[in-house]
Amino acid sequence: MEQKEEKLSRAISAFSRRQILRLLEKQELSVKDIAQKTNLSVSLTSRHLKLLYDLGFLNMRKEFPNKFYSLKFKELSSLLDAYDKVIKKL
C-alpha cells in the first residue's frame, strides 16, 4: 500500500503535473497541445507525461508522429479538487 501512496504523492506533488492532469480531465491531448496550454517546453512536458504514464495514471495512444494522453482514472479529478481546497487553507 505504501508504494501506491508514494506513486500518487509523486504524481501530484509538482504543480506542472497537476496542471497536466487537470487538462487531461476534460479531453485527450497531444504532447504539443499540453505544452502550449501549460507554457512548458515540449521536452519538459514529455518528461512529466512519461512519469505520469509510468506511474500508471495516464493512457497513451500513438498516432504517428504524435502521442496522445488521457486520464486513466476519472477519480483523480475529485482528488485534485480536494488538494486545491487544502492548499488554499494552508
KEBATI-958835 format. One record per atom (N, C-alpha, C): residue in one letter; atom name; x, y, z. Coordinates in steps of 0.02 Angstrom, whole numbers, plus 32768, in hexadecimal, padded with zeros to 4 digits. Atoms other than C-alpha are relative to their C-alpha. Example, Ala and Ser with C-alpha at 12.3 -4.5 7.8 and 13.67 -1.06 7.14 Angstrom:
<sites>
<site code="a" site="N" x="802D" y="7FC5" z="8000"/>
<site code="a" site="CA" x="8267" y="7F1F" z="8186"/>
<site code="a" site="C" x="802D" y="803C" z="8000"/>
<site code="s" site="N" x="7FD6" y="7FC5" z="7FFD"/>
<site code="s" site="CA" x="82AC" y="7FCB" z="8165"/>
<site code="s" site="C" x="7FD9" y="8037" z="8025"/>
</sites>
This chain:
<sites>
<site code="m" site="N" x="8029" y="7FC4" z="8000"/>
<site code="m" site="CA" x="8000" y="8000" z="8000"/>
<site code="m" site="C" x="802B" y="803F" z="8000"/>
<site code="e" site="N" x="7FD4" y="7FC6" z="7FFD"/>
<site code="e" site="CA" x="808E" y="8078" z="8029"/>
<site code="e" site="C" x="801A" y="8013" z="7FBB"/>
<site code="q" site="N" x="7FE5" y="7FF3" z="8042"/>
<site code="q" site="CA" x="80D3" y="8067" z="7F7A"/>
<site code="q" site="C" x="7FCC" y="8024" z="7FD4"/>
<site code="k" site="N" x="8036" y="7FE0" z="8026"/>
<site code="k" site="CA" x="802B" y="8098" z="7F2E"/>
<site code="k" site="C" x="7FF8" y="8049" z="8017"/>
<site code="e" site="N" x="8006" y="7FBC" z="7FE5"/>
<site code="e" site="CA" x="8021" y="812F" z="7FA1"/>
<site code="e" site="C" x="803A" y="802C" z="7FE8"/>
<site code="e" site="N" x="7FC6" y="7FDB" z="8018"/>
<site code="e" site="CA" x="80D0" y="8163" z="7F6F"/>
<site code="e" site="C" x="7FF8" y="8013" z="7FB6"/>
<site code="k" site="N" x="800D" y="7FF1" z="8046"/>
<site code="k" site="CA" x="80A0" y="8157" z="7EB7"/>
<site code="k" site="C" x="7FD0" y="803B" z="7FF9"/>
<site code="l" site="N" x="8031" y="7FCB" z="8003"/>
<site code="l" site="CA" x="8009" y="81C5" z="7ED3"/>
<site code="l" site="C" x="801D" y="8043" z="8016"/>
<site code="s" site="N" x="7FE3" y="7FC1" z="7FE8"/>
<site code="s" site="CA" x="8067" y="8247" z="7F38"/>
<site code="s" site="C" x="8034" y="801B" z="7FD0"/>
<site code="r" site="N" x="7FCF" y="7FEA" z="8032"/>
<site code="r" site="CA" x="80F1" y="824C" z="7EB6"/>
<site code="r" site="C" x="7FDD" y="801E" z="7FC3"/>
<site code="a" site="N" x="8025" y="7FE7" z="803A"/>
<site code="a" site="CA" x="8071" y="8265" z="7E2B"/>
<site code="a" site="C" x="7FE5" y="8046" z="800B"/>
<site code="i" site="N" x="8021" y="7FBF" z="7FF4"/>
<site code="i" site="CA" x="801B" y="82F9" z="7E7D"/>
<site code="i" site="C" x="802B" y="8032" z="8026"/>
<site code="s" site="N" x="7FD6" y="7FD3" z="7FD8"/>
<site code="s" site="CA" x="80AD" y="8346" z="7EDA"/>
<site code="s" site="C" x="8017" y="803E" z="7FD9"/>
<site code="a" site="N" x="7FE7" y="7FC8" z="8027"/>
<site code="a" site="CA" x="80E5" y="83B7" z="7E4B"/>
<site code="a" site="C" x="7FC6" y="8027" z="7FE0"/>
<site code="f" site="N" x="8034" y="7FD5" z="801D"/>
<site code="f" site="CA" x="807A" y="844A" z="7E13"/>
<site code="f" site="C" x="7FF5" y="7FF2" z="7FB6"/>
<site code="s" site="N" x="8005" y="800D" z="8048"/>
<site code="s" site="CA" x="80A0" y="8426" z="7D5C"/>
<site code="s" site="C" x="7FDA" y="7FBF" z="7FF2"/>
<site code="r" site="N" x="8023" y="803F" z="800A"/>
<site code="r" site="CA" x="8063" y="8373" z="7D6B"/>
<site code="r" site="C" x="7FB6" y="8007" z="8012"/>
<site code="r" site="N" x="8047" y="7FF4" z="7FF0"/>
<site code="r" site="CA" x="7FC3" y="83AC" z="7DC0"/>
<site code="r" site="C" x="7FDE" y="8026" z="7FC8"/>
<site code="q" site="N" x="801B" y="7FDB" z="803A"/>
<site code="q" site="CA" x="7FA8" y="8427" z="7D31"/>
<site code="q" site="C" x="7FF0" y="7FD0" z="7FC7"/>
<site code="i" site="N" x="8009" y="8031" z="8036"/>
<site code="i" site="CA" x="7FBD" y="839A" z="7CB4"/>
<site code="i" site="C" x="7FC5" y="7FD3" z="800F"/>
<site code="l" site="N" x="8037" y="802C" z="7FEE"/>
<site code="l" site="CA" x="7F47" y="8328" z="7D12"/>
<site code="l" site="C" x="7FBD" y="8024" z="7FF9"/>
<site code="r" site="N" x="803F" y="7FDA" z="8006"/>
<site code="r" site="CA" x="7EC3" y="83B1" z="7D18"/>
<site code="r" site="C" x="7FEC" y="8009" z="7FB7"/>
<site code="l" site="N" x="800F" y="7FFA" z="8048"/>
<site code="l" site="CA" x="7ED0" y="83CC" z="7C5C"/>
<site code="l" site="C" x="7FE4" y="7FBF" z="7FE5"/>
<site code="l" site="N" x="8014" y="8041" z="801A"/>
<site code="l" site="CA" x="7EBC" y="8313" z="7C3E"/>
<site code="l" site="C" x="7FBF" y="7FE6" z="801E"/>
<site code="e" site="N" x="8042" y="8011" z="7FE4"/>
<site code="e" site="CA" x="7E1F" y="830B" z="7CAB"/>
<site code="e" site="C" x="7FCB" y="8009" z="7FCA"/>
<site code="k" site="N" x="8033" y="7FEB" z="802F"/>
<site code="k" site="CA" x="7DC0" y="835B" z="7C1C"/>
<site code="k" site="C" x="8005" y="7FDC" z="7FBD"/>
<site code="q" site="N" x="7FF8" y="801C" z="8044"/>
<site code="q" site="CA" x="7E0A" y="830C" z="7B7F"/>
<site code="q" site="C" x="8044" y="7FE1" z="7FF6"/>
<site code="e" site="N" x="7FC0" y="801C" z="8016"/>
<site code="e" site="CA" x="7E93" y="82A9" z="7B2C"/>
<site code="e" site="C" x="8025" y="8037" z="7FDB"/>
<site code="l" site="N" x="7FD7" y="7FCC" z="801F"/>
<site code="l" site="CA" x="7F22" y="831A" z="7AF6"/>
<site code="l" site="C" x="8044" y="7FE4" z="7FEA"/>
<site code="s" site="N" x="7FBC" y="8012" z="8016"/>
<site code="s" site="CA" x="7FC6" y="830D" z="7A99"/>
<site code="s" site="C" x="8033" y="8022" z="802D"/>
<site code="v" site="N" x="7FC9" y="7FE3" z="7FD9"/>
<site code="v" site="CA" x="806D" y="8334" z="7AE9"/>
<site code="v" site="C" x="8006" y="804A" z="7FEF"/>
<site code="k" site="N" x="7FF8" y="7FBB" z="8016"/>
<site code="k" site="CA" x="807A" y="83D3" z="7A82"/>
<site code="k" site="C" x="7FC7" y="802D" z="801A"/>
<site code="d" site="N" x="8039" y="7FD9" z="7FE6"/>
<site code="d" site="CA" x="7FCA" y="840E" z="7AB4"/>
<site code="d" site="C" x="8008" y="800D" z="804B"/>
<site code="i" site="N" x="7FF7" y="7FF8" z="7FB8"/>
<site code="i" site="CA" x="7FF0" y="83F0" z="7B6B"/>
<site code="i" site="C" x="8037" y="8033" z="800F"/>
<site code="a" site="N" x="7FC8" y="7FD1" z="7FF7"/>
<site code="a" site="CA" x="8096" y="844D" z="7B5D"/>
<site code="a" site="C" x="7FE8" y="8048" z="7FF5"/>
<site code="q" site="N" x="8019" y="7FBD" z="800F"/>
<site code="q" site="CA" x="803F" y="84E3" z="7B0F"/>
<site code="q" site="C" x="7FD2" y="801A" z="8037"/>
<site code="k" site="N" x="8031" y="7FEB" z="7FCD"/>
<site code="k" site="CA" x="7FB3" y="84E7" z="7B90"/>
<site code="k" site="C" x="801F" y="800C" z="8044"/>
<site code="t" site="N" x="7FDF" y="7FF8" z="7FBE"/>
<site code="t" site="CA" x="802C" y="84DB" z="7C24"/>
<site code="t" site="C" x="803C" y="802F" z="7FFD"/>
<site code="n" site="N" x="7FC5" y="7FD6" z="8009"/>
<site code="n" site="CA" x="80B4" y="854B" z="7BDD"/>
<site code="n" site="C" x="8041" y="7FDE" z="8015"/>
<site code="l" site="N" x="7FC3" y="8027" z="7FF3"/>
<site code="l" site="CA" x="8133" y="84C0" z="7BF6"/>
<site code="l" site="C" x="801E" y="7FED" z="7FBD"/>
<site code="s" site="N" x="7FE1" y="8018" z="803D"/>
<site code="s" site="CA" x="81B0" y="8486" z="7B76"/>
<site code="s" site="C" x="7FE5" y="7FBB" z="7FEF"/>
<site code="v" site="N" x="8017" y="8042" z="8015"/>
<site code="v" site="CA" x="8182" y="83EC" z="7B12"/>
<site code="v" site="C" x="8029" y="7FCA" z="8024"/>
<site code="s" site="N" x="7FD4" y="8030" z="7FDF"/>
<site code="s" site="CA" x="8218" y="8393" z="7B5F"/>
<site code="s" site="C" x="7FEB" y="7FF5" z="8049"/>
<site code="l" site="N" x="8014" y="8006" z="7FBA"/>
<site code="l" site="CA" x="81E4" y="83B8" z="7C13"/>
<site code="l" site="C" x="7FBB" y="7FE0" z="8005"/>
<site code="t" site="N" x="8043" y="801D" z="8001"/>
<site code="t" site="CA" x="812F" y="838E" z="7BEC"/>
<site code="t" site="C" x="8005" y="7FB5" z="7FF5"/>
<site code="s" site="N" x="7FF6" y="8047" z="800E"/>
<site code="s" site="CA" x="8167" y="82E7" z="7BA3"/>
<site code="s" site="C" x="801A" y="7FDA" z="803D"/>
<site code="r" site="N" x="7FE5" y="8021" z="7FC4"/>
<site code="r" site="CA" x="81C9" y="82BE" z="7C40"/>
<site code="r" site="C" x="7FCA" y="7FF7" z="8035"/>
<site code="h" site="N" x="8037" y="8005" z="7FD0"/>
<site code="h" site="CA" x="8134" y="82E5" z="7CB0"/>
<site code="h" site="C" x="7FCE" y="7FCB" z="7FEB"/>
<site code="l" site="N" x="8030" y="8031" z="801A"/>
<site code="l" site="CA" x="80C1" y="827E" z="7C41"/>
<site code="l" site="C" x="801B" y="7FB9" z="8006"/>
<site code="k" site="N" x="7FE1" y="8043" z="7FFA"/>
<site code="k" site="CA" x="813A" y="81EB" z="7C3F"/>
<site code="k" site="C" x="7FFC" y="7FE8" z="8049"/>
<site code="l" site="N" x="8003" y="8012" z="7FB9"/>
<site code="l" site="CA" x="8143" y="81EE" z="7CFD"/>
<site code="l" site="C" x="7FB8" y="7FED" z="8013"/>
<site code="l" site="N" x="8046" y="800E" z="7FEF"/>
<site code="l" site="CA" x="8085" y="81F7" z="7D0F"/>
<site code="l" site="C" x="7FE8" y="7FBF" z="7FDF"/>
<site code="y" site="N" x="8012" y="803E" z="8022"/>
<site code="y" site="CA" x="8071" y="816C" z="7C8F"/>
<site code="y" site="C" x="8020" y="7FC4" z="8022"/>
<site code="d" site="N" x="7FDC" y="8037" z="7FDF"/>
<site code="d" site="CA" x="80F6" y="80FE" z="7CE1"/>
<site code="d" site="C" x="7FE4" y="7FF1" z="8045"/>
<site code="l" site="N" x="801E" y="800A" z="7FBE"/>
<site code="l" site="CA" x="80A3" y="8118" z="7D8A"/>
<site code="l" site="C" x="7FBA" y="7FE1" z="7FFB"/>
<site code="g" site="N" x="8041" y="8021" z="800B"/>
<site code="g" site="CA" x="8000" y="80D8" z="7D3E"/>
<site code="g" site="C" x="7FC4" y="802E" z="8001"/>
<site code="f" site="N" x="8038" y="7FD1" z="7FFB"/>
<site code="f" site="CA" x="7F96" y="8176" z="7D3D"/>
<site code="f" site="C" x="7FE4" y="8016" z="7FBC"/>
<site code="l" site="N" x="8015" y="7FEA" z="8042"/>
<site code="l" site="CA" x="7F87" y="8192" z="7C81"/>
<site code="l" site="C" x="7FFA" y="7FC7" z="7FCF"/>
<site code="n" site="N" x="8003" y="802A" z="803C"/>
<site code="n" site="CA" x="7F52" y="8139" z="7BE3"/>
<site code="n" site="C" x="8027" y="8025" z="7FCB"/>
<site code="m" site="N" x="7FDC" y="7FE1" z="8037"/>
<site code="m" site="CA" x="7FBC" y="8157" z="7B49"/>
<site code="m" site="C" x="7FEE" y="7FDD" z="7FBF"/>
<site code="r" site="N" x="8010" y="801A" z="8041"/>
<site code="r" site="CA" x="7F90" y="8142" z="7A93"/>
<site code="r" site="C" x="802F" y="8020" z="7FCD"/>
<site code="k" site="N" x="7FD2" y="7FE7" z="8033"/>
<site code="k" site="CA" x="800B" y="8151" z="7A04"/>
<site code="k" site="C" x="7FDC" y="8006" z="7FBE"/>
<site code="e" site="N" x="8019" y="7FF4" z="8043"/>
<site code="e" site="CA" x="7FD7" y="819D" z="7960"/>
<site code="e" site="C" x="8038" y="8026" z="7FDD"/>
<site code="f" site="N" x="7FC3" y="7FE4" z="801C"/>
<site code="f" site="CA" x="8076" y="81B9" z="78FE"/>
<site code="f" site="C" x="7FF4" y="8044" z="7FE0"/>
<site code="p" site="N" x="7FC5" y="8000" z="7FD5"/>
<site code="p" site="CA" x="80CD" y="822F" z="791A"/>
<site code="p" site="C" x="7FF1" y="8015" z="8048"/>
<site code="n" site="N" x="8013" y="7FE5" z="7FBF"/>
<site code="n" site="CA" x="806C" y="8261" z="79B7"/>
<site code="n" site="C" x="7FEE" y="7FCB" z="8032"/>
<site code="k" site="N" x="801A" y="8029" z="7FCA"/>
<site code="k" site="CA" x="8044" y="8217" z="7A5F"/>
<site code="k" site="C" x="7FC9" y="8029" z="8021"/>
<site code="f" site="N" x="8039" y="7FE0" z="7FE0"/>
<site code="f" site="CA" x="7F9D" y="823E" z="7AB0"/>
<site code="f" site="C" x="7FF5" y="7FE1" z="8044"/>
<site code="y" site="N" x="8009" y="8019" z="7FBC"/>
<site code="y" site="CA" x="7F7D" y="8230" z="7B69"/>
<site code="y" site="C" x="7FBB" y="8011" z="801A"/>
<site code="s" site="N" x="803F" y="7FF4" z="7FDE"/>
<site code="s" site="CA" x="7EE0" y="8221" z="7BD0"/>
<site code="s" site="C" x="8005" y="7FE5" z="8048"/>
<site code="l" site="N" x="8001" y="8014" z="7FBA"/>
<site code="l" site="CA" x="7EB8" y="8209" z="7C88"/>
<site code="l" site="C" x="7FE5" y="7FB8" z="8006"/>
<site code="k" site="N" x="8014" y="8046" z="7FF7"/>
<site code="k" site="CA" x="7EAC" y="8153" z="7CBB"/>
<site code="k" site="C" x="7FC8" y="7FF9" z="8035"/>
<site code="f" site="N" x="802F" y="8004" z="7FC8"/>
<site code="f" site="CA" x="7E49" y="8171" z="7D5B"/>
<site code="f" site="C" x="7FDC" y="8042" z="8008"/>
<site code="k" site="N" x="8026" y="7FC2" z="7FF9"/>
<site code="k" site="CA" x="7DBF" y="81F3" z="7D5D"/>
<site code="k" site="C" x="7FFC" y="8017" z="8049"/>
<site code="e" site="N" x="8001" y="7FEF" z="7FB8"/>
<site code="e" site="CA" x="7DC5" y="81ED" z="7E1C"/>
<site code="e" site="C" x="8037" y="8031" z="8013"/>
<site code="l" site="N" x="7FCB" y="7FD0" z="7FF2"/>
<site code="l" site="CA" x="7E64" y="8254" z="7E13"/>
<site code="l" site="C" x="7FE5" y="8048" z="8001"/>
<site code="s" site="N" x="801E" y="7FBD" z="8002"/>
<site code="s" site="CA" x="7DF6" y="82EB" z="7DEE"/>
<site code="s" site="C" x="7FEB" y="8017" z="8046"/>
<site code="s" site="N" x="8017" y="7FED" z="7FBE"/>
<site code="s" site="CA" x="7DA7" y="82EA" z="7E9A"/>
<site code="s" site="C" x="803B" y="8005" z="8031"/>
<site code="l" site="N" x="7FC4" y="7FFC" z="7FD6"/>
<site code="l" site="CA" x="7E51" y="82CA" z="7EEB"/>
<site code="l" site="C" x="8023" y="8043" z="7FF5"/>
<site code="l" site="N" x="7FE0" y="7FC0" z="800E"/>
<site code="l" site="CA" x="7E9A" y="8362" z="7E93"/>
<site code="l" site="C" x="7FD7" y="803A" z="801D"/>
<site code="d" site="N" x="802B" y="7FCC" z="7FE2"/>
<site code="d" site="CA" x="7E04" y="83CB" z="7ECB"/>
<site code="d" site="C" x="800C" y="8004" z="804C"/>
<site code="a" site="N" x="7FF4" y="8002" z="7FB7"/>
<site code="a" site="CA" x="7E1F" y="8393" z="7F80"/>
<site code="a" site="C" x="8045" y="801C" z="8010"/>
<site code="y" site="N" x="7FBC" y="7FE7" z="7FF7"/>
<site code="y" site="CA" x="7ED9" y="83B7" z="7F70"/>
<site code="y" site="C" x="8000" y="804D" z="7FFE"/>
<site code="d" site="N" x="8004" y="7FB7" z="8007"/>
<site code="d" site="CA" x="7EB3" y="8469" z="7F36"/>
<site code="d" site="C" x="7FE1" y="8020" z="803D"/>
<site code="k" site="N" x="8023" y="7FE4" z="7FC5"/>
<site code="k" site="CA" x="7E3C" y="8487" z="7FC7"/>
<site code="k" site="C" x="802D" y="8000" z="803D"/>
<site code="v" site="N" x="7FD2" y="8004" z="7FC7"/>
<site code="v" site="CA" x="7EBC" y="844E" z="8046"/>
<site code="v" site="C" x="8038" y="8032" z="7FF9"/>
<site code="i" site="N" x="7FC9" y="7FD0" z="800C"/>
<site code="i" site="CA" x="7F48" y="84B6" z="7FF8"/>
<site code="i" site="C" x="7FE9" y="8047" z="800E"/>
<site code="k" site="N" x="801A" y="7FBD" z="7FF5"/>
<site code="k" site="CA" x="7EDB" y="8552" z="7FFD"/>
<site code="k" site="C" x="7FF9" y="8010" z="804B"/>
<site code="k" site="N" x="8009" y="7FF6" z="7FB9"/>
<site code="k" site="CA" x="7EC0" y="8538" z="80B8"/>
<site code="k" site="C" x="8042" y="8005" z="8026"/>
<site code="l" site="N" x="7FBF" y="7FFD" z="7FDF"/>
<site code="l" site="CA" x="7F7A" y="852C" z="80E0"/>
<site code="l" site="C" x="801A" y="8046" z="8005"/>
</sites>
